[in-house]
Amino acid sequence: MRGQGRGGFRQASALEATLHACNEAATWAASVAFEKEARRPLELRKHTYAEIRVRWGLGAQAAQHAIKKTCDAYTTLKANLRAGRYGRPGSRRHARASGRPVVFRSQAAQPYDDRMLSWQHQARTVSIWTTAGRLKNVAFTGQAGQLEVLAAHRQGKSDLVFQGGTWFLIATCEIAEAAPNSHPVGLLGVDLGIVNIAATSDGARHCGRRINRKREQDRNLRSKLQKKHTKSAKRRAKRYAGKEARRNKDINHKISKRIVAEAERTGRGIALETLTGIRERARLRKPQRVKIHSWPFAQLGSFIVYKAKRARVPVVYVDPACTSQECSQCHHTARGNRPAQAVFSCRVCGFVEHADHNASHNIRQRGWMVWVCGAQSTAPELTLIA
């Protein structure tokens, strides 16, 4: 969203005050939920709704969303605790996460429904509720393709976000899923790894040594900042972490776009490894552990899936066990077949290939067997954020 002159400044001030009020109310509701163990919307509403309306001046819908946001945060926290993302029960990190109320940042995203936000797509403006009253004729912009998708497919709530000095409205768009190609001429195997983030059975390798050197620099800088323990170092580390995450996301988008475009161009599907438990299955040396834990493989997989769905490219998942040790020609499997990280040399038939490409051939072959047997795409339903 954007504004001009004094009007734009007044709009930004009203939106900022609204975010602060909504998040202060949500933080207070979180403390009440923690104290009274009321983690469900209906139950928490009885304890907080009236006071939120009076104390922070929120409208009925805004108060409801603040309460719902609080309950969703506790649901997410419970799931993360159960999944072990805060360590084992009894550990210091687990106790710290579970032993205190949830706190929201003053500029955390606030959901808006159609009663609080209306879109005028022809004029490219919105009318949005704030604590200072309803703002009308607030201009918004975006790429031409994004605006078309927004006008045709927007559904449900939108989130108001302030990031990097710019205001965003993140709208959820639901696009009807097109039927995937039911008769692909073959599959494109994709092997995900450490040195090369992705290698395909066509011989392409994405993100090699240059990206890994940059990742090493990121880790070294992060380590230096963490050792200083100063406020300025913490601020810099937080700012740099956001930059690193955006760069990794951009790389994953580019890799997934190229893979899907090649599969669509050649009329093929895509065979991927099942990523569940990849970090638990890996038996790596300490430097390699750092590398595999620092790259968002699940994000890359999800990007490939949703781009494939839009392009009508079928996706098949296969068991990744021993794909790096199996010969793609004679299928002899042994650790000795891989004498070096990048080299595959079969001890039985003598086949020599780049190790990642050999693994991608195995993934392609396993995927084709899965497809022939009728177990087609197991990808999740498509939901896009515009």
C-alpha positions as CSV (number, residue, x, y, z in Angstrom):
1,M,0.0,0.0,0.0
2,R,1.2,3.5,-0.5
3,G,0.2,7.1,0.2
4,Q,1.3,10.6,-0.9
5,G,2.1,13.7,1.1
6,R,0.4,14.5,4.4
7,G,-2.5,12.1,3.6
8,G,-0.1,9.2,3.3
9,F,1.6,10.1,6.6
10,R,-1.8,10.2,8.4
11,Q,-2.7,6.9,6.9
12,A,0.6,5.3,7.9
13,S,0.2,6.7,11.5
14,A,-3.3,5.3,11.8
15,L,-2.2,1.9,10.5
16,E,0.8,1.8,12.9
17,A,-1.4,2.7,15.9
18,T,-3.8,0.0,14.9
19,L,-1.2,-2.7,14.8
20,H,0.2,-1.6,18.1
21,A,-3.2,-1.7,19.8
22,C,-4.2,-5.0,18.3
23,N,-0.9,-6.7,19.3
24,E,-1.0,-5.2,22.8
25,A,-4.5,-6.6,23.2
26,A,-3.4,-10.0,21.9
27,T,-0.4,-10.0,24.3
28,W,-2.7,-9.2,27.2
29,A,-5.2,-11.9,26.1
30,A,-2.2,-14.4,25.9
31,S,-1.3,-13.7,29.5
32,V,-5.0,-14.3,30.5
33,A,-5.1,-17.5,28.5
34,F,-1.9,-18.6,30.2
35,E,-3.1,-17.8,33.7
36,K,-6.6,-19.3,33.3
37,E,-5.5,-22.1,30.9
38,A,-8.2,-20.8,28.5
39,R,-6.7,-21.7,25.1
40,R,-9.9,-22.0,23.0
41,P,-11.5,-19.0,21.3
42,L,-14.9,-19.3,22.9
43,E,-13.5,-19.8,26.4
44,L,-10.9,-17.0,26.1
45,R,-13.5,-14.7,24.7
46,K,-15.5,-14.8,27.9
47,H,-12.5,-13.5,29.9
48,T,-11.1,-10.9,27.5
49,Y,-13.6,-9.7,24.8
50,A,-15.3,-6.9,26.8
51,E,-12.1,-5.5,28.2
52,I,-10.3,-5.5,24.9
53,R,-13.2,-3.5,23.4
54,V,-13.1,-0.9,26.1
55,R,-9.3,-0.8,27.0
56,W,-7.9,-0.7,23.5
57,G,-10.9,0.7,21.6
58,L,-11.0,-2.2,19.1
59,G,-14.0,-2.9,17.0
60,A,-15.9,-6.1,17.4
61,Q,-14.2,-7.9,14.5
62,A,-10.8,-6.7,15.5
63,A,-11.2,-7.9,19.0
64,Q,-12.4,-11.3,17.8
65,H,-9.3,-11.6,15.5
66,A,-7.0,-10.6,18.3
67,I,-8.4,-13.4,20.5
68,K,-8.3,-15.9,17.6
69,K,-4.7,-15.0,16.9
70,T,-3.8,-15.7,20.5
71,C,-5.4,-19.1,20.5
72,D,-3.7,-20.0,17.2
73,A,-0.3,-19.0,18.6
74,Y,-0.8,-21.4,21.6
75,T,-1.9,-24.1,19.2
76,T,1.3,-23.6,17.2
77,L,3.4,-23.6,20.3
78,K,1.8,-26.8,21.5
79,A,2.5,-28.5,18.2
80,N,6.1,-27.3,18.2
81,L,6.7,-28.5,21.8
82,R,5.2,-31.9,20.9
83,A,7.4,-32.1,17.7
84,G,10.5,-31.4,19.8
85,R,11.4,-28.1,18.2
86,Y,12.2,-26.6,21.6
87,G,14.2,-29.6,22.9
88,R,13.2,-32.4,25.1
89,P,10.8,-32.0,28.0
90,G,12.7,-30.8,31.1
91,S,15.4,-29.0,29.1
92,R,16.0,-25.3,29.7
93,R,14.7,-24.2,26.3
94,H,11.6,-26.4,26.5
95,A,10.8,-25.0,30.0
96,R,11.4,-21.4,28.8
97,A,9.0,-21.8,25.9
98,S,6.2,-23.6,27.8
99,G,6.6,-21.7,31.1
100,R,5.6,-18.2,30.1
101,P,2.8,-16.5,28.1
102,V,3.1,-15.8,24.4
103,V,4.1,-12.3,23.5
104,F,3.4,-10.6,20.2
105,R,5.6,-8.0,18.5
106,S,4.2,-4.5,18.3
107,Q,4.2,-4.7,14.5
108,A,3.1,-8.4,14.2
109,A,0.6,-9.1,11.4
110,Q,-3.1,-8.4,12.0
111,P,-5.8,-10.4,10.1
112,Y,-8.6,-8.5,8.4
113,D,-11.9,-9.9,7.1
114,D,-14.3,-8.5,4.6
115,R,-16.1,-6.5,7.3
116,M,-12.9,-4.6,8.1
117,L,-11.4,-4.4,4.6
118,S,-12.9,-3.9,1.2
119,W,-11.1,-3.9,-2.1
120,Q,-11.8,-1.6,-5.1
121,H,-9.9,-3.4,-7.8
122,Q,-10.7,-1.0,-10.6
123,A,-9.4,2.1,-8.7
124,R,-6.7,0.0,-7.0
125,T,-7.7,1.3,-3.6
126,V,-8.9,-0.3,-0.3
127,S,-11.1,0.9,2.5
128,I,-9.6,-0.4,5.8
129,W,-10.6,-0.2,9.4
130,T,-8.3,1.5,12.0
131,T,-8.5,2.6,15.6
132,A,-8.7,6.2,14.2
133,G,-11.7,5.4,12.0
134,R,-12.1,3.9,8.6
135,L,-9.5,4.9,6.0
136,K,-10.8,5.2,2.4
137,N,-9.0,5.4,-0.9
138,V,-5.8,3.9,0.4
139,A,-3.9,3.0,-2.8
140,F,-2.3,-0.4,-3.3
141,T,-0.1,-1.7,-6.1
142,G,1.5,-4.9,-7.4
143,Q,2.6,-6.6,-10.6
144,A,0.0,-6.9,-13.3
145,G,-0.2,-10.7,-13.0
146,Q,-0.6,-10.5,-9.2
147,L,-3.4,-7.9,-9.5
148,E,-5.2,-10.1,-11.9
149,V,-5.0,-13.1,-9.6
150,L,-6.0,-11.0,-6.7
151,A,-9.1,-9.7,-8.4
152,A,-10.2,-13.1,-9.6
153,H,-9.3,-15.5,-6.8
154,R,-9.1,-13.7,-3.5
155,Q,-10.8,-15.6,-0.7
156,G,-11.1,-15.1,3.1
157,K,-9.0,-12.9,5.3
158,S,-6.0,-10.7,4.5
159,D,-3.1,-9.8,6.8
160,L,-1.9,-6.3,7.4
161,V,1.9,-6.4,7.7
162,F,4.6,-3.6,8.2
163,Q,8.0,-4.7,7.0
164,G,11.1,-2.8,6.0
165,G,9.3,0.6,6.1
166,T,6.6,-0.6,3.7
167,W,3.0,-1.6,4.4
168,F,1.7,-4.9,2.8
169,L,-1.7,-6.5,2.6
170,I,-1.1,-10.3,2.2
171,A,-4.2,-11.8,0.6
172,T,-5.0,-15.5,0.3
173,C,-6.0,-16.6,-3.2
174,E,-7.6,-19.9,-3.9
175,I,-7.1,-21.1,-7.4
176,A,-8.9,-24.1,-8.7
177,E,-6.4,-27.0,-9.3
178,A,-6.1,-28.0,-12.9
179,A,-6.0,-31.7,-13.6
180,P,-2.3,-32.8,-13.9
181,N,-1.0,-34.4,-17.1
182,S,-2.2,-38.0,-16.8
183,H,0.1,-39.3,-19.5
184,P,3.6,-37.9,-19.0
185,V,6.3,-39.2,-21.4
186,G,8.6,-39.7,-18.4
187,L,9.8,-38.2,-15.2
188,L,12.5,-35.7,-14.2
189,G,14.4,-37.1,-11.2
190,V,15.5,-34.5,-8.6
191,D,18.2,-35.2,-6.0
192,L,18.5,-32.7,-3.1
193,G,21.9,-32.5,-1.5
194,I,24.5,-30.4,0.4
195,V,27.1,-29.4,-2.2
196,N,24.5,-29.1,-4.9
197,I,21.2,-28.0,-3.6
198,A,19.4,-29.8,-6.5
199,A,20.7,-32.1,-9.3
200,T,18.4,-33.4,-12.1
201,S,18.5,-36.5,-14.2
202,D,19.0,-34.2,-17.2
203,G,22.5,-33.3,-16.0
204,A,21.7,-29.9,-14.5
205,R,23.1,-28.9,-11.1
206,H,21.8,-26.0,-9.1
207,C,23.7,-23.9,-6.6
208,G,27.2,-25.3,-6.1
209,R,30.3,-24.0,-4.6
210,R,29.6,-20.2,-4.9
211,I,26.4,-20.4,-2.9
212,N,28.0,-22.7,-0.3
213,R,30.9,-20.2,0.2
214,K,28.3,-17.5,0.8
215,R,26.5,-19.8,3.3
216,E,29.8,-20.4,5.1
217,Q,30.4,-16.6,5.3
218,D,26.9,-16.2,6.8
219,R,27.6,-18.8,9.4
220,N,30.9,-17.2,10.4
221,L,29.3,-13.8,10.7
222,R,26.5,-15.2,12.7
223,S,28.9,-16.9,15.1
224,K,30.9,-13.7,15.6
225,L,27.8,-11.7,16.4
226,Q,26.5,-14.2,18.8
227,K,29.8,-14.2,20.8
228,K,29.7,-10.5,21.4
229,H,26.4,-10.5,23.4
230,T,25.8,-6.8,22.8
231,K,22.5,-5.2,21.9
232,S,23.9,-3.8,18.7
233,A,25.3,-7.2,17.7
234,K,21.9,-8.8,18.4
235,R,20.1,-6.2,16.3
236,R,22.6,-6.7,13.5
237,A,22.3,-10.5,13.7
238,K,18.5,-10.3,13.6
239,R,18.6,-7.9,10.6
240,Y,21.1,-10.2,8.8
241,A,19.1,-13.3,9.5
242,G,16.2,-11.8,7.7
243,K,18.4,-10.9,4.7
244,E,19.8,-14.5,4.7
245,A,16.3,-16.1,4.8
246,R,15.1,-13.9,1.9
247,R,18.2,-14.8,-0.2
248,N,17.7,-18.5,0.5
249,K,14.0,-18.2,-0.4
250,D,14.9,-16.4,-3.7
251,I,17.3,-19.2,-4.6
252,N,14.7,-21.9,-3.9
253,H,12.2,-20.0,-6.0
254,K,14.7,-19.8,-8.9
255,I,15.6,-23.5,-8.6
256,S,12.0,-24.7,-8.4
257,K,11.0,-22.5,-11.4
258,R,13.7,-24.0,-13.6
259,I,12.9,-27.6,-12.7
260,V,9.2,-27.2,-13.2
261,A,9.7,-25.3,-16.5
262,E,11.9,-28.0,-17.9
263,A,9.4,-30.7,-16.9
264,E,6.5,-28.8,-18.4
265,R,8.5,-28.1,-21.6
266,T,9.3,-31.8,-22.2
267,G,5.9,-33.2,-21.1
268,R,7.3,-35.0,-18.1
269,G,6.4,-35.3,-14.4
270,I,8.8,-34.8,-11.5
271,A,10.2,-37.4,-9.1
272,L,11.2,-36.1,-5.6
273,E,12.6,-37.7,-2.5
274,T,10.4,-38.1,0.5
275,L,11.9,-35.3,2.7
276,T,10.2,-36.4,6.0
277,G,12.9,-37.1,8.6
278,I,15.8,-36.1,6.3
279,R,17.8,-34.6,9.2
280,E,17.2,-37.6,11.4
281,R,18.2,-40.1,8.7
282,A,21.4,-38.3,7.7
283,R,24.6,-39.7,9.2
284,L,27.1,-36.9,8.6
285,R,30.2,-35.3,10.0
286,K,29.8,-32.2,12.1
287,P,30.6,-29.6,9.3
288,Q,28.1,-31.4,7.0
289,R,25.4,-31.4,9.7
290,V,25.6,-27.6,9.9
291,K,25.2,-27.4,6.1
292,I,22.2,-29.7,5.9
293,H,20.4,-28.0,8.9
294,S,21.0,-24.5,7.4
295,W,19.2,-25.0,4.1
296,P,15.3,-25.0,3.9
297,F,14.9,-28.3,1.8
298,A,11.2,-28.5,2.8
299,Q,10.7,-25.0,1.4
300,L,12.3,-26.0,-1.9
301,G,10.1,-29.1,-2.1
302,S,7.0,-27.1,-1.4
303,F,7.9,-24.5,-4.1
304,I,8.4,-27.3,-6.6
305,V,5.0,-28.8,-5.7
306,Y,2.9,-25.7,-6.0
307,K,4.6,-24.5,-9.2
308,A,4.1,-28.0,-10.6
309,K,0.4,-28.0,-9.8
310,R,0.0,-24.7,-11.6
311,A,1.8,-26.1,-14.6
312,R,-0.2,-29.4,-14.6
313,V,3.0,-31.3,-14.0
314,P,2.5,-34.5,-11.9
315,V,4.7,-35.0,-8.8
316,V,5.7,-38.4,-7.4
317,Y,7.6,-39.1,-4.2
318,V,10.0,-42.0,-3.7
319,D,12.0,-43.6,-0.9
320,P,15.4,-41.9,-0.9
321,A,17.2,-44.9,0.8
322,C,20.5,-45.8,-0.8
323,T,19.9,-43.7,-3.9
324,S,23.5,-42.4,-3.6
325,Q,25.0,-45.9,-3.3
326,E,22.9,-47.7,-6.0
327,C,24.2,-47.9,-9.5
328,S,21.6,-46.5,-11.9
329,Q,22.7,-49.0,-14.6
330,C,23.1,-52.4,-13.0
331,H,21.5,-51.5,-9.6
332,H,24.3,-52.9,-7.5
333,T,24.2,-51.2,-4.1
334,A,27.3,-50.7,-1.9
335,R,29.1,-48.0,0.0
336,G,32.2,-48.6,-2.0
337,N,30.4,-47.4,-5.1
338,R,31.0,-43.8,-4.0
339,P,34.7,-43.3,-3.4
340,A,34.4,-39.5,-3.2
341,Q,31.6,-37.0,-2.5
342,A,31.1,-36.1,-6.2
343,V,32.2,-39.4,-7.8
344,F,30.1,-42.6,-8.4
345,S,32.0,-45.6,-9.7
346,C,30.2,-48.9,-9.7
347,R,32.4,-51.8,-8.6
348,V,30.5,-54.4,-10.6
349,C,29.8,-52.9,-14.0
350,G,32.3,-50.0,-13.9
351,F,29.7,-47.3,-14.6
352,V,31.2,-43.8,-13.7
353,E,29.0,-40.7,-13.2
354,H,28.7,-37.6,-11.0
355,A,27.3,-38.9,-7.7
356,D,24.3,-36.5,-7.6
357,H,23.3,-37.2,-11.2
358,N,23.5,-41.0,-10.5
359,A,21.2,-40.5,-7.5
360,S,18.8,-38.4,-9.6
361,H,18.6,-41.3,-12.2
362,N,17.7,-43.7,-9.4
363,I,15.0,-41.3,-8.2
364,R,13.6,-41.0,-11.7
365,Q,13.5,-44.8,-12.2
366,R,11.9,-45.4,-8.8
367,G,9.4,-42.6,-9.5
368,W,8.4,-44.1,-12.8
369,M,7.8,-47.5,-11.1
370,V,5.6,-45.7,-8.6
371,W,3.7,-43.9,-11.4
372,V,3.2,-47.1,-13.3
373,C,1.8,-48.8,-10.2
374,G,-0.8,-46.1,-9.9
375,A,0.5,-44.2,-6.9
376,Q,0.4,-40.8,-8.5
377,S,1.0,-37.3,-6.9
378,T,0.8,-37.1,-3.2
379,A,1.3,-33.4,-3.1
380,P,-0.8,-31.2,-0.8
381,E,-3.7,-29.0,-2.0
382,L,-2.6,-25.8,-3.7
383,T,-3.0,-22.5,-1.7
384,L,-1.2,-19.4,-3.0
385,I,-0.4,-16.1,-1.3
386,A,-0.7,-13.1,-3.6
